[in-house]
Amino acid sequence: MHETHSNLADPALSQLPRALSKSAFAKLIAVSPGRVSQMVKQGLPVEADGKIDVARGKLWIAENINPTRAASQAKGPTLFGEERQKASLTEERARLAKEQADAAEIKNAILRKELVHASDVEREWASVLRKVRSGVLAVPSRVRQLLPHLTPHDVEAIDNELRRALEDLAHDE
């Protein structure tokens, strides 16, 4: 009734009992006991005493659980013991390599002047806007020189409207 198998092929399995309860098997493969019950309904082999043969269970999962589904990736049931640690380390190394590549990409973009610091942009725009403000505030005196027939009241009305427009822009959020 019980199949014999060699645990020598997988060192992580040699330290485990040959068969585990559903809850112990669930802990081993990092899923809930309910998920193990679902897998049993899908065909996960169960011994007559209700326990799951670790090697056969692992083989069944590898053959029947879709590794591309989000629920079964990385933390999923196909990773065991040292395999999970190796996968985790590999993922961390990949993440670190990506972060280092991103940092190098940003540094190179700055050197090529494709990216600039936000403070530099802010400083430049503040300078441009100060020049625009000065130019707008100088309009009434230039209009007075170009159109000498305007009364001081007309020039004051132009000045007031330009200042109101600048004030509205300053408070426009």
PEVEN-V100275 format. One line per field, one symbol per residue. ss: DSSP state (H for helix, E for strand, L for the rest). phi: phi as a letter, one per 40 degrees, with the letter a starting at -180 (. if undefined). psi: psi as a letter, one per 30 degrees, with the letter a starting at -180 (. if undefined). A space follows every 50 residues. Layout:
ss=???
phi=???
psi=???
This chain:
ss=LLLLLLHHHLHHHHLLLLEELHHHHHHHLLLLHHHHHHHHHHLLLLLLLL LEEHHHHHHHHHHHLLLLLHHHLLLLLLLLHHHHHHHHHHHHHHHHHHHH HHHHHHHHHHHLLLLLLHHHHHHHHHHHHHHHHHHHHHHHHHHHHHLLLL LHHHHHHHHHHHHHHHHHHHHLL
phi=.cccaccccbdcccccccbbcdcccccdcgbcdccccccccchdcbcccg cbcdcccccdcdcbcccccdcbcfccccbbfcdccccccccccccccccc ccccccccccccgcbbcdccccccccccccccccccccddccccccbccc cdccccccdcccccccccccbcb
psi=ekkklkgfejeeffflleklleeeeeeeghlleeeeeeeeffgkkklfgf lkkeeeeeeeeeffkjffkefgldflffkkceeeeeeeeeeeeeeeeeee eeeeeeeeeeeggfklkeeeeeeeeeeeeeeeeeeeffeeeeeeeeiffk leeeeeeeeeeeeeeeeeeegj.
